[in-house]
Amino acid sequence: MLLITTSTAQWLTVAVYLLAAAIWFVRHRSVGATFAALGGMLLLLVLASDRLWWWNHDFVEVVRQVAKVSGWYVLRRNYQSGGVLIVGVHAVCGAAALYIRSPRAASQAGPLLALLVFCVVRAASHHDIDLWLVTTFCGLRIHWWIELLLLAWIIVMAAVLPGKGGKRALANASLGEALQ
């Protein structure tokens, strides 16, 4: 089976990601599927599946060991850094386009963008930042808490803030349906 037994912390993280994706979807589905709403939900689901399917981490570990033995570990790290740089540039361009198109939607997507930046920084440092955080904060898994706090922020923002247009958009949609 692809699912490997994971720790309680990993299952909790997956559950919170799925909860955030579900709330994000519920808050934005009734007022029109915008690119930001669908993109945000898709990002949360991808991050949840990455946490859930640990086989990819095992595969990466095998590739890492082969790279060390074969002598191309530095080259692999350089390619990984390049890939992370591309993701980071796309994230910045996407955030800028979202802000230009709709500043309100960008403010609602702020926690999601913060989570994406946090994931990109962790990947860019080859997770050395995780080790630094653990050693700096007396062995606490601060990176895990930061991730969960950002997810909680996403859940609160999705649950509290109205979707696109708020009540007026829903009223206009109902009026439009009544006229047809």
Secondary structure, DSSP 8 states (H G I E B T S, - for coil): -------HHHHHHHHHHHHHHHHHHHHHHTT---HHHHHHHHHHHHHHHHHH-THHHHHHHHHHHHHHHHT-HHHHHHHHHHHHHHHHHHHHHHHHHHHHH-HHHHHHTHHHHHHHHHHHHHHHTTTHHHHHHHHHTTT--HHHHHHHHHHHHHHHHHHHS--TTHHHHHHHHHHHHHH-
